[in-house]
Amino acid sequence: MDLMVDYTPNLRGEIKIPPNKSQSFRALIFACLAEGTSKIIGPAVSNDWMLGTEAMEMFGASVEPHANNEWEVNGVGGNLNVPEDVLRCGNSGIILRFFTALAACCKGHTVLTGDHSLRHIRPMQPLLDAINHLGGWAISTKDDGYAPIVVRGRLGGGQAKIDGADSQPVSAILIASALADAPTELVVTNPGEKPWIGVTLDWLDRVGVEYSNDNFQTYRICGGNKWSGFEYPVPLDWSAALYPIVAAILTPDSEVRVPCMDMEDSQGDKMVMDVLKSMGADIQADGDCIIARSSKLTGREIDCNDFIDQLPLLAVVGAAAEGQTTLTNAAICRGKECDRIAAMHQTLSAMGADIEERPDGLVIRKSILSGAKLSSYHDHRMVMTMAVAGLIANGATIIQHADCVKKTFPHFPEQMARIGADIRKA
């Protein structure tokens, strides 16, 4: 599927945001590890979700869908089976990282692999080294630090050190350490993406795992934990909400409402709201509803590490803002579904932006954008970012191979069209 986007003023109305993918996966994992039955209400169901449920069933859990997107999970009580087949992780870094660590809690061997980006872009060596230091055994089959991965348990506990620039390996070890045979001390160098670690720690609190956290640098986790099943309604996704919010801010004569947002959610992308306000954005909260209106913005320097997934969107904001916007502390963006720093430099350059690529980010100056034919890079966030850019560009923008948007926002084109965006299948 290709998408065509044209310049659109006057976005109006209310948009429906999908559930949070990361919270959905944490709910799935903790429910599958629990004793007894759990109910997950309204998770983000996608190809990634189905791969995750398939993998957890190979670990021994039972995951059943019911009406109204409610899922019943019968957990393994912390006693994971050795999978009978290879765990196929698709394009999901969270499945690869989290399930590699869970595999270290099994006594036998587990093999995990995924698509080209997992096998060549998503580094695994820090996680593999930590597993090996904690009594497990984990290798990259090509000996290059990428999938395919082979893991053997059990995780015994002890002490390990891990690079924390990417939060997923840290979260993975924190969860697996709750099942280890003995307590674990995890020392994190270069801790980054701290809000995402906070989401994982919230889940450890939810199920009653005892741990300590010293400034996101040293964790101590008790092993051998058990917890009971639970009921969890998945909150809506702040990351997905930012695309229509920014679209309303950047397009003329627009006012968009985004209802049912959880103001207490610890997801770091919610912080982008404050960044946008500091640049001059007219954003208000009416209870659990966010209202965004057309605004004139001023560029600034932005440390992106707490909301790393939003570097692409903030680059588009920078192109619309007066003066210069500098995005920093985002080198980890180079190891996502694509190299998002390089991809945004290429994308906005193709649209006529005054943009400079740096090792850890981008510098963008106010620009008049023109429509262009763009590659999606098979990255869902790039598709949504390009669509927002297309709404403020002169002429049509074509986004090729945009199906990947279904990973986190399955009905993104339809929902954007609902508020008046000129977006359609090409």
ZAMAR-915003 format. One record per residue (C-alpha): chain; residue number from 1; z, y, x; residue in three letters. Coordinates in Angstrom, 3 decimals, padded with zeros to 6 digits. Each point is the difference from the previous one (the first is absolute). Example, Ala and Ser with C-alpha at 12.3 -4.5 7.8 and 13.67 -1.06 7.14 Angstrom:
REM ZAMAR-915003
{A; 1; {007.800; -004.500; 012.300}; ALA}
{A; 2; {-000.660; 003.440; 001.370}; SER}
//
This chain:
REM ZAMAR-915003
{A; 1; {000.000; 000.000; 000.000}; MET}
{A; 2; {-000.952; 003.478; 001.235}; ASP}
{A; 3; {001.539; 003.138; -001.492}; LEU}
{A; 4; {-001.674; 003.376; -000.534}; MET}
{A; 5; {002.244; 003.074; -000.108}; VAL}
{A; 6; {-001.090; 003.576; -000.759}; ASP}
{A; 7; {001.693; 003.387; 000.171}; TYR}
{A; 8; {002.379; 000.305; -002.966}; THR}
{A; 9; {002.099; 002.973; -001.134}; PRO}
{A; 10; {002.418; -000.010; -002.911}; ASN}
{A; 11; {001.731; -003.379; 000.297}; LEU}
{A; 12; {002.262; -000.363; -003.028}; ARG}
{A; 13; {002.177; -002.606; -001.627}; GLY}
{A; 14; {002.284; -002.879; 000.791}; GLU}
{A; 15; {-000.645; -002.851; 002.412}; ILE}
{A; 16; {001.507; -003.478; 000.112}; LYS}
{A; 17; {001.248; -001.098; 003.432}; ILE}
{A; 18; {000.121; -003.677; 001.041}; PRO}
{A; 19; {003.163; -001.812; 001.161}; PRO}
{A; 20; {001.155; 000.186; 003.601}; ASN}
{A; 21; {-001.559; -002.759; 002.136}; LYS}
{A; 22; {002.678; 000.019; 002.703}; SER}
{A; 23; {002.864; -000.220; -002.489}; GLN}
{A; 24; {-001.880; -002.746; -001.846}; SER}
{A; 25; {-000.230; -002.087; 003.162}; PHE}
{A; 26; {003.632; 000.504; 000.926}; ARG}
{A; 27; {001.006; -001.012; -003.525}; ALA}
{A; 28; {-002.176; -003.120; 000.295}; LEU}
{A; 29; {001.459; -001.007; 003.354}; ILE}
{A; 30; {003.643; 000.589; -000.922}; PHE}
{A; 31; {-000.467; -001.764; -003.348}; ALA}
{A; 32; {-001.614; -002.995; 001.705}; CYS}
{A; 33; {002.868; -000.182; 002.495}; LEU}
{A; 34; {002.654; 000.250; -002.725}; ALA}
{A; 35; {001.905; -002.781; -001.728}; GLU}
{A; 36; {-001.061; -000.447; -003.608}; GLY}
{A; 37; {-002.420; 002.015; -002.104}; THR}
{A; 38; {-001.139; 003.599; 000.390}; SER}
{A; 39; {-002.221; 002.191; -002.156}; LYS}
{A; 40; {-002.352; 002.576; 001.543}; ILE}
{A; 41; {-001.227; 002.472; -002.608}; ILE}
{A; 42; {-003.294; 001.820; 000.523}; GLY}
{A; 43; {-000.894; -000.784; 003.625}; PRO}
{A; 44; {-003.198; 001.228; 001.636}; ALA}
{A; 45; {-002.296; -002.951; -000.626}; VAL}
{A; 46; {-002.965; -000.130; 002.364}; SER}
{A; 47; {-001.706; -002.455; 002.306}; ASN}
{A; 48; {002.833; 000.622; 002.479}; ASP}
{A; 49; {002.596; -000.815; -002.675}; TRP}
{A; 50; {-001.739; -003.275; -000.853}; MET}
{A; 51; {-000.164; -000.964; 003.677}; LEU}
{A; 52; {003.705; 000.800; 000.261}; GLY}
{A; 53; {000.949; -002.133; -002.999}; THR}
{A; 54; {-002.127; -002.857; 001.345}; GLU}
{A; 55; {001.746; 000.212; 003.367}; ALA}
{A; 56; {003.490; 000.092; -001.537}; MET}
{A; 57; {-000.846; -003.058; -002.076}; GLU}
{A; 58; {-000.997; -001.785; 003.218}; MET}
{A; 59; {003.456; 000.957; 001.310}; PHE}
{A; 60; {001.449; -001.810; -003.043}; GLY}
{A; 61; {000.556; 002.693; -002.631}; ALA}
{A; 62; {-001.465; 000.027; -003.506}; SER}
{A; 63; {-001.714; 003.193; -001.179}; VAL}
{A; 64; {-001.250; 000.158; -003.598}; GLU}
{A; 65; {-001.663; 002.910; -001.856}; PRO}
{A; 66; {000.968; 000.749; -003.593}; HIS}
{A; 67; {-001.042; 002.523; -002.626}; ALA}
{A; 68; {000.179; 003.751; 000.706}; ASN}
{A; 69; {-000.271; -000.530; 003.760}; ASN}
{A; 70; {003.411; -001.624; 000.312}; GLU}
{A; 71; {000.332; -002.635; 002.709}; TRP}
{A; 72; {002.633; -002.730; 000.080}; GLU}
{A; 73; {001.003; -001.178; 003.455}; VAL}
{A; 74; {002.068; -003.096; 000.788}; ASN}
{A; 75; {001.307; 000.421; 003.524}; GLY}
{A; 76; {000.712; -002.391; 002.836}; VAL}
{A; 77; {003.567; 001.157; 000.669}; GLY}
{A; 78; {-000.904; 000.870; 003.583}; GLY}
{A; 79; {-001.332; -003.496; 000.755}; ASN}
{A; 80; {-003.694; 000.500; 000.696}; LEU}
{A; 81; {-002.434; -002.911; 000.107}; ASN}
{A; 82; {-002.546; -000.352; 002.780}; VAL}
{A; 83; {-003.379; 001.005; -001.552}; PRO}
{A; 84; {-002.464; -002.846; -000.390}; GLU}
{A; 85; {-002.974; 002.222; 000.803}; ASP}
{A; 86; {-000.942; 003.173; 001.865}; VAL}
{A; 87; {001.452; 003.204; -001.487}; LEU}
{A; 88; {-002.982; 002.269; -000.625}; ARG}
{A; 89; {001.116; 003.629; 000.072}; CYS}
{A; 90; {-003.291; 001.676; -000.900}; GLY}
{A; 91; {000.097; 003.678; 000.915}; ASN}
{A; 92; {003.770; 000.394; -000.426}; SER}
{A; 93; {002.101; 001.017; 002.981}; GLY}
{A; 94; {003.176; -000.404; -002.033}; ILE}
{A; 95; {-000.808; -003.654; -000.795}; ILE}
{A; 96; {-000.879; -000.762; 003.619}; LEU}
{A; 97; {003.064; 001.696; 001.510}; ARG}
{A; 98; {002.629; -000.911; -002.611}; PHE}
{A; 99; {-001.149; -003.579; -000.474}; PHE}
{A; 100; {-000.270; -000.626; 003.744}; THR}
{A; 101; {003.700; 000.815; 000.253}; ALA}
{A; 102; {000.801; -002.150; -003.050}; LEU}
{A; 103; {-001.913; -002.868; 001.586}; ALA}
{A; 104; {002.457; 000.165; 002.882}; ALA}
{A; 105; {002.683; -001.049; -002.502}; CYS}
{A; 106; {-001.748; -003.375; -000.529}; CYS}
{A; 107; {000.560; -002.975; 002.285}; LYS}
{A; 108; {-003.680; -000.893; 000.353}; GLY}
{A; 109; {-003.200; 001.783; 001.002}; HIS}
{A; 110; {-001.755; 002.634; -002.145}; THR}
{A; 111; {-003.478; 001.456; 000.627}; VAL}
{A; 112; {-000.912; 003.481; -001.295}; LEU}
{A; 113; {-003.319; 001.826; 000.161}; THR}
{A; 114; {-001.929; 002.729; -001.796}; GLY}
{A; 115; {-003.150; 002.091; -000.086}; ASP}
{A; 116; {-001.647; 001.819; 002.892}; HIS}
{A; 117; {002.447; 002.920; -000.055}; SER}
{A; 118; {003.028; -002.322; 000.231}; LEU}
{A; 119; {-001.620; -001.983; 002.793}; ARG}
{A; 120; {-000.999; 003.062; 002.046}; HIS}
{A; 121; {001.878; 003.167; -001.070}; ILE}
{A; 122; {003.527; -000.967; -001.166}; ARG}
{A; 123; {002.104; -000.671; 003.131}; PRO}
{A; 124; {002.458; -002.896; -000.244}; MET}
{A; 125; {001.397; -000.359; 003.518}; GLN}
{A; 126; {003.211; 002.038; -000.555}; PRO}
{A; 127; {000.881; -002.214; -002.970}; LEU}
{A; 128; {-000.913; -003.208; 001.851}; LEU}
{A; 129; {002.172; 000.997; 002.970}; ASP}
{A; 130; {002.965; 000.744; -002.259}; ALA}
{A; 131; {-000.320; -003.390; -001.727}; ILE}
{A; 132; {-000.103; -001.730; 003.382}; ASN}
{A; 133; {003.148; 001.828; 001.137}; HIS}
{A; 134; {001.834; -001.041; -003.174}; LEU}
{A; 135; {-000.495; -003.738; 000.439}; GLY}
{A; 136; {-003.321; -000.457; -001.758}; GLY}
{A; 137; {-003.400; -000.598; 001.552}; TRP}
{A; 138; {-003.047; 002.122; -000.811}; ALA}
{A; 139; {-003.381; 000.449; 001.670}; ILE}
{A; 140; {-003.375; 001.622; -000.549}; SER}
{A; 141; {-002.615; -002.776; 000.153}; THR}
{A; 142; {-002.399; 002.218; 001.969}; LYS}
{A; 143; {002.846; 001.244; 002.199}; ASP}
{A; 144; {-001.002; 003.588; -000.818}; ASP}
{A; 145; {002.931; 001.007; -002.219}; GLY}
{A; 146; {-001.961; -000.253; -003.247}; TYR}
{A; 147; {-000.451; -002.594; -002.748}; ALA}
{A; 148; {-000.463; -002.919; -000.351}; PRO}
{A; 149; {003.704; -000.644; 000.582}; ILE}
{A; 150; {001.950; -003.253; 000.374}; VAL}
{A; 151; {003.758; 000.096; -000.656}; VAL}
{A; 152; {002.744; -002.617; 000.237}; ARG}
{A; 153; {003.664; 000.436; -000.945}; GLY}
{A; 154; {002.820; 000.066; -000.416}; ARG}
{A; 155; {001.089; 003.528; 000.663}; LEU}
{A; 156; {003.367; -000.390; 001.644}; GLY}
{A; 157; {001.196; 003.588; 000.250}; GLY}
{A; 158; {001.147; 001.766; 003.153}; GLY}
{A; 159; {-001.379; 003.185; 001.497}; GLN}
{A; 160; {-003.547; 001.341; 000.130}; ALA}
{A; 161; {-001.772; 003.240; 000.783}; LYS}
{A; 162; {-003.075; 001.196; -001.887}; ILE}
{A; 163; {-002.304; 003.019; 000.073}; ASP}
{A; 164; {000.438; 001.829; -003.296}; GLY}
{A; 165; {-003.041; 002.287; -000.093}; ALA}
{A; 166; {-001.296; -002.174; -002.852}; ASP}
{A; 167; {002.714; -000.646; -002.581}; SER}
{A; 168; {-001.343; -003.294; -001.342}; GLN}
{A; 169; {001.050; -002.234; 002.943}; PRO}
{A; 170; {003.482; 001.559; -000.088}; VAL}
{A; 171; {000.345; -000.570; -003.751}; SER}
{A; 172; {-001.291; -003.544; 000.433}; ALA}
{A; 173; {002.694; -000.862; 002.559}; ILE}
{A; 174; {002.722; 001.664; -002.080}; LEU}
{A; 175; {-000.875; -002.183; -003.003}; ILE}
{A; 176; {-000.357; -003.216; 001.993}; ALA}
{A; 177; {003.243; 000.666; 001.904}; SER}
{A; 178; {001.869; -000.149; -003.308}; ALA}
{A; 179; {-000.947; -003.706; -000.066}; LEU}
{A; 180; {000.603; -000.742; 003.694}; ALA}
{A; 181; {002.564; -002.568; 001.091}; ASP}
{A; 182; {002.200; 002.614; 001.727}; ALA}
{A; 183; {000.379; 003.793; 000.070}; PRO}
{A; 184; {-002.814; 002.094; 001.487}; THR}
{A; 185; {000.048; 003.218; 001.988}; GLU}
{A; 186; {-003.347; 001.762; -000.069}; LEU}
{A; 187; {-000.588; 002.912; 002.386}; VAL}
{A; 188; {-002.939; 002.212; -000.990}; VAL}
{A; 189; {-001.783; 002.194; 002.516}; THR}
{A; 190; {-002.215; 002.846; -001.189}; ASN}
{A; 191; {001.163; -000.272; -003.628}; PRO}
{A; 192; {-002.575; 001.384; -002.438}; GLY}
{A; 193; {-000.926; -000.054; -003.688}; GLU}
{A; 194; {003.724; 000.127; -000.774}; LYS}
{A; 195; {-000.347; 000.424; -003.775}; PRO}
{A; 196; {-001.758; -003.387; -000.177}; TRP}
{A; 197; {002.911; -001.568; 001.882}; ILE}
{A; 198; {002.234; 001.723; -002.531}; GLY}
{A; 199; {-001.824; -001.790; -002.815}; VAL}
{A; 200; {000.738; -003.356; 001.662}; THR}
{A; 201; {003.641; 000.929; 000.575}; LEU}
{A; 202; {000.281; 000.928; -003.690}; ASP}
{A; 203; {-001.058; -003.569; -000.810}; TRP}
{A; 204; {002.581; -001.465; 002.390}; LEU}
{A; 205; {002.583; 002.129; -001.813}; ASP}
{A; 206; {-001.321; -001.133; -003.382}; ARG}
{A; 207; {000.505; -003.701; 000.755}; VAL}
{A; 208; {003.259; 000.437; 001.915}; GLY}
{A; 209; {-001.019; -000.689; 003.609}; VAL}
{A; 210; {002.561; 001.369; 002.468}; GLU}
{A; 211; {-001.498; 002.064; 002.823}; TYR}
{A; 212; {000.549; 003.130; 002.052}; SER}
{A; 213; {-002.571; 002.642; 000.909}; ASN}
{A; 214; {000.576; 002.293; 002.972}; ASP}
{A; 215; {-002.532; 002.824; -000.411}; ASN}
{A; 216; {-002.906; -002.447; -000.549}; PHE}
{A; 217; {000.412; -001.089; 003.637}; GLN}
{A; 218; {002.453; -002.891; -000.165}; THR}
{A; 219; {000.534; -002.387; -002.910}; TYR}
{A; 220; {002.519; -002.814; -000.381}; ARG}
{A; 221; {-000.695; -002.481; -002.779}; ILE}
{A; 222; {002.148; -002.900; -001.138}; CYS}
{A; 223; {-001.918; -003.284; -000.215}; GLY}
{A; 224; {000.070; -002.794; -002.557}; GLY}
{A; 225; {-000.105; 002.291; -003.034}; ASN}
{A; 226; {-000.421; -001.189; -003.575}; LYS}
{A; 227; {-000.608; 002.149; -003.044}; TRP}
{A; 228; {-000.606; -000.493; -003.690}; SER}
{A; 229; {-003.074; 000.702; -002.054}; GLY}
{A; 230; {-000.481; 003.453; -001.507}; PHE}
{A; 231; {-002.130; 002.085; -002.341}; GLU}
{A; 232; {-002.029; 002.811; 001.541}; TYR}
{A; 233; {-002.355; 002.509; -001.658}; PRO}
{A; 234; {-002.447; 001.152; 002.690}; VAL}
{A; 235; {-000.227; 003.811; 000.296}; PRO}
{A; 236; {-003.306; 001.853; 000.045}; LEU}
{A; 237; {-001.671; 000.753; 003.316}; ASP}
{A; 238; {000.649; 003.424; 001.521}; TRP}
{A; 239; {-002.826; -000.531; 002.466}; SER}
{A; 240; {-002.541; -000.549; -002.787}; ALA}
{A; 241; {001.399; 002.971; -001.939}; ALA}
{A; 242; {-000.803; 002.389; 002.835}; LEU}
{A; 243; {-003.787; -000.328; -000.406}; TYR}
{A; 244; {-000.188; 001.544; -003.496}; PRO}
{A; 245; {002.784; 002.443; 000.922}; ILE}
{A; 246; {-001.965; 001.268; 003.003}; VAL}
{A; 247; {-003.232; -000.019; -002.019}; ALA}
{A; 248; {001.635; 002.349; -002.522}; ALA}
{A; 249; {001.308; 002.283; 002.749}; ILE}
{A; 250; {-003.347; 000.303; 001.794}; LEU}
{A; 251; {-002.359; 000.381; -002.979}; THR}
{A; 252; {-000.291; 003.300; -001.945}; PRO}
{A; 253; {001.595; 000.501; -003.415}; ASP}
{A; 254; {001.736; -003.393; -000.029}; SER}
{A; 255; {003.265; -001.337; -001.397}; GLU}
{A; 256; {000.793; -003.711; 000.171}; VAL}
{A; 257; {003.066; -001.847; -001.244}; ARG}
{A; 258; {001.269; -003.181; 001.692}; VAL}
{A; 259; {002.697; -001.592; -002.206}; PRO}
{A; 260; {002.598; -002.735; 000.468}; CYS}
{A; 261; {000.659; 000.556; 003.719}; MET}
{A; 262; {003.302; -001.236; 001.447}; ASP}
{A; 263; {001.587; 003.056; 001.623}; MET}
{A; 264; {002.591; -002.207; 001.737}; GLU}
{A; 265; {-002.530; -002.330; 001.645}; ASP}
{A; 266; {000.489; -000.126; 003.771}; SER}
{A; 267; {-003.743; -000.269; 000.735}; GLN}
{A; 268; {-000.787; 002.475; 002.778}; GLY}
{A; 269; {-003.259; 001.214; -001.515}; ASP}
{A; 270; {002.049; 001.917; -002.560}; LYS}
{A; 271; {000.826; 002.424; 002.864}; MET}
{A; 272; {-003.606; 001.192; -000.013}; VAL}
{A; 273; {000.886; 001.957; -003.141}; MET}
{A; 274; {002.313; 002.213; 002.059}; ASP}
{A; 275; {-002.653; 000.382; 002.714}; VAL}
{A; 276; {-002.540; 001.139; -002.589}; LEU}
{A; 277; {002.502; 002.431; -001.516}; LYS}
{A; 278; {000.660; 001.476; 003.453}; SER}
{A; 279; {-003.751; 000.654; 000.261}; MET}
{A; 280; {000.039; 001.843; -003.331}; GLY}
{A; 281; {-000.713; -002.737; -002.537}; ALA}
{A; 282; {001.020; 000.539; -003.629}; ASP}
{A; 283; {001.788; -003.285; -000.722}; ILE}
{A; 284; {002.768; -000.344; -002.565}; GLN}
{A; 285; {002.092; -002.871; -001.305}; ALA}
{A; 286; {000.716; -000.210; -003.720}; ASP}
{A; 287; {002.428; -002.906; -000.191}; GLY}
{A; 288; {-001.955; -002.967; 001.337}; ASP}
{A; 289; {-003.367; 001.770; -000.372}; CYS}
{A; 290; {-001.709; 001.826; 002.874}; ILE}
{A; 291; {-002.199; 002.982; -000.898}; ILE}
{A; 292; {-002.499; 001.216; 002.628}; ALA}
{A; 293; {-002.151; 003.133; -000.312}; ARG}
{A; 294; {-002.742; 001.719; 001.976}; SER}
{A; 295; {001.464; 001.746; 003.037}; SER}
{A; 296; {-000.915; 001.977; 003.092}; LYS}
{A; 297; {001.375; -001.767; 003.071}; LEU}
{A; 298; {000.829; 001.109; 003.522}; THR}
{A; 299; {-000.361; -002.403; 002.924}; GLY}
{A; 300; {002.947; -001.152; 002.090}; ARG}
{A; 301; {001.041; -002.663; 002.489}; GLU}
{A; 302; {001.017; -003.259; -001.698}; ILE}
{A; 303; {001.847; -002.924; 001.577}; ASP}
{A; 304; {-001.533; -002.898; -001.939}; CYS}
{A; 305; {002.207; -002.853; 001.181}; ASN}
{A; 306; {002.154; -000.203; -003.130}; ASP}
{A; 307; {-003.107; -000.256; -002.204}; PHE}
{A; 308; {-002.557; -001.477; 002.362}; ILE}
{A; 309; {-002.344; -001.274; -002.732}; ASP}
{A; 310; {-000.662; 003.566; -001.123}; GLN}
{A; 311; {-001.558; 001.290; 003.217}; LEU}
{A; 312; {-003.533; -000.352; -001.474}; PRO}
{A; 313; {000.880; 001.914; -003.159}; LEU}
{A; 314; {001.838; 002.703; 001.957}; LEU}
{A; 315; {-003.119; 000.429; 002.128}; ALA}
{A; 316; {-001.917; 000.921; -003.176}; VAL}
{A; 317; {002.832; 002.375; -000.938}; VAL}
{A; 318; {-000.382; 001.569; 003.438}; GLY}
{A; 319; {-003.696; 000.584; -000.553}; ALA}
{A; 320; {000.811; 001.952; -003.188}; ALA}
{A; 321; {002.968; 001.981; 001.363}; ALA}
{A; 322; {-000.212; 003.423; 001.620}; GLU}
{A; 323; {000.312; -000.053; 003.775}; GLY}
{A; 324; {000.711; -003.153; 001.963}; GLN}
{A; 325; {001.765; -003.237; -000.894}; THR}
{A; 326; {001.186; -002.325; 002.765}; THR}
{A; 327; {000.939; -003.603; -000.806}; LEU}
{A; 328; {002.209; -001.584; 002.656}; THR}
{A; 329; {002.062; -003.115; 000.832}; ASN}
{A; 330; {-002.461; -002.282; -001.792}; ALA}
{A; 331; {-001.373; -002.259; 002.738}; ALA}
{A; 332; {001.036; -003.044; -002.048}; ILE}
{A; 333; {-002.807; 000.967; -002.424}; CYS}
{A; 334; {-002.433; -001.514; 002.465}; ARG}
{A; 335; {001.328; -003.477; -000.870}; GLY}
{A; 336; {-000.301; 000.034; -003.778}; LYS}
{A; 337; {-002.888; -001.420; -002.076}; GLU}
{A; 338; {-002.180; 002.072; 002.310}; CYS}
{A; 339; {000.596; 002.582; 002.720}; ASP}
{A; 340; {000.776; 002.713; -002.530}; ARG}
{A; 341; {000.128; 002.816; 002.561}; ILE}
{A; 342; {-003.490; -000.753; 001.308}; ALA}
{A; 343; {-001.281; -000.765; -003.507}; ALA}
{A; 344; {001.196; 003.334; -001.411}; MET}
{A; 345; {-001.455; 001.865; 002.965}; HIS}
{A; 346; {-003.375; -001.647; -000.639}; GLN}
{A; 347; {000.236; 000.460; -003.782}; THR}
{A; 348; {000.931; 003.675; -000.068}; LEU}
{A; 349; {-002.410; 000.763; 002.847}; SER}
{A; 350; {-002.784; -001.512; -002.125}; ALA}
{A; 351; {001.060; 002.324; -002.830}; MET}
{A; 352; {-000.128; 003.066; 002.256}; GLY}
{A; 353; {003.682; 000.479; 000.792}; ALA}
{A; 354; {001.341; 001.729; 003.094}; ASP}
{A; 355; {002.116; -002.899; 001.235}; ILE}
{A; 356; {001.288; -001.237; 003.345}; GLU}
{A; 357; {001.254; -003.507; 000.787}; GLU}
{A; 358; {003.128; -000.455; 002.122}; ARG}
{A; 359; {001.688; -003.215; 001.170}; PRO}
{A; 360; {002.778; 000.295; -002.579}; ASP}
{A; 361; {-001.672; 001.991; -002.759}; GLY}
{A; 362; {-002.485; 002.660; -001.016}; LEU}
{A; 363; {-000.475; 003.771; 000.055}; VAL}
{A; 364; {-001.856; 001.390; -003.013}; ILE}
{A; 365; {-001.047; 003.569; -000.740}; ARG}
{A; 366; {-001.034; 001.425; -003.366}; LYS}
{A; 367; {-003.515; -001.215; -000.756}; SER}
{A; 368; {-002.647; -000.061; -002.692}; ILE}
{A; 369; {-000.742; -003.662; -000.647}; LEU}
{A; 370; {-003.365; -001.405; -001.005}; SER}
{A; 371; {-000.693; -003.302; -001.691}; GLY}
{A; 372; {-000.986; -002.886; 002.249}; ALA}
{A; 373; {-000.634; -003.722; 000.022}; LYS}
{A; 374; {003.195; -001.583; 001.304}; LEU}
{A; 375; {001.259; -003.417; 001.040}; SER}
{A; 376; {003.195; -001.186; -001.661}; SER}
{A; 377; {001.001; -001.835; 003.192}; TYR}
{A; 378; {001.153; -002.667; -002.490}; HIS}
{A; 379; {003.226; 002.010; -000.285}; ASP}
{A; 380; {001.443; 000.783; -003.443}; HIS}
{A; 381; {001.691; 003.211; 001.133}; ARG}
{A; 382; {-003.182; 001.274; 001.605}; MET}
{A; 383; {-001.863; -000.501; -003.305}; VAL}
{A; 384; {002.524; 002.068; -001.981}; MET}
{A; 385; {000.124; 002.671; 002.706}; THR}
{A; 386; {-003.797; 000.283; 000.086}; MET}
{A; 387; {-000.060; 000.321; -003.780}; ALA}
{A; 388; {002.401; 002.954; 000.138}; VAL}
{A; 389; {-002.135; 001.583; 002.746}; ALA}
{A; 390; {-003.097; -000.542; -002.150}; GLY}
{A; 391; {001.550; 001.937; -002.888}; LEU}
{A; 392; {000.134; 003.179; 002.120}; ILE}
{A; 393; {-003.285; -000.512; 001.903}; ALA}
{A; 394; {-003.350; 001.590; -000.786}; ASN}
{A; 395; {-002.413; -002.695; -001.170}; GLY}
{A; 396; {000.441; -003.698; -000.630}; ALA}
{A; 397; {002.114; -002.300; 002.153}; THR}
{A; 398; {-000.801; -003.718; 000.111}; ILE}
{A; 399; {002.811; -002.381; 001.024}; ILE}
{A; 400; {-001.422; -003.374; 000.972}; GLN}
{A; 401; {001.749; -003.321; -000.652}; HIS}
{A; 402; {002.835; 001.592; -001.952}; ALA}
{A; 403; {001.243; -003.231; -001.622}; ASP}
{A; 404; {002.888; -000.104; 002.474}; CYS}
{A; 405; {001.686; 002.768; -002.044}; VAL}
{A; 406; {001.203; -002.805; -002.289}; LYS}
{A; 407; {002.580; -000.920; 002.644}; LYS}
{A; 408; {002.405; 002.704; -001.194}; THR}
{A; 409; {-001.718; 001.946; -002.823}; PHE}
{A; 410; {-002.213; -002.419; -001.964}; PRO}
{A; 411; {-001.147; 002.567; -002.595}; HIS}
{A; 412; {-000.186; 003.031; 002.278}; PHE}
{A; 413; {-003.533; 001.132; -001.021}; PRO}
{A; 414; {000.770; -000.395; -003.699}; GLU}
{A; 415; {003.326; 001.808; 000.228}; GLN}
{A; 416; {-001.503; 002.883; 001.970}; MET}
{A; 417; {-002.855; 000.261; -002.508}; ALA}
{A; 418; {002.631; 000.130; -002.743}; ARG}
{A; 419; {001.247; 003.349; 001.351}; ILE}
{A; 420; {-003.529; 001.341; 000.298}; GLY}
{A; 421; {-001.094; -001.008; 003.503}; ALA}
{A; 422; {-003.739; -000.485; 000.455}; ASP}
{A; 423; {000.319; -003.470; 001.491}; ILE}
{A; 424; {-002.095; -003.005; -000.934}; ARG}
{A; 425; {-001.512; -003.181; 001.332}; LYS}
{A; 426; {-003.136; 000.754; 002.016}; ALA}
//
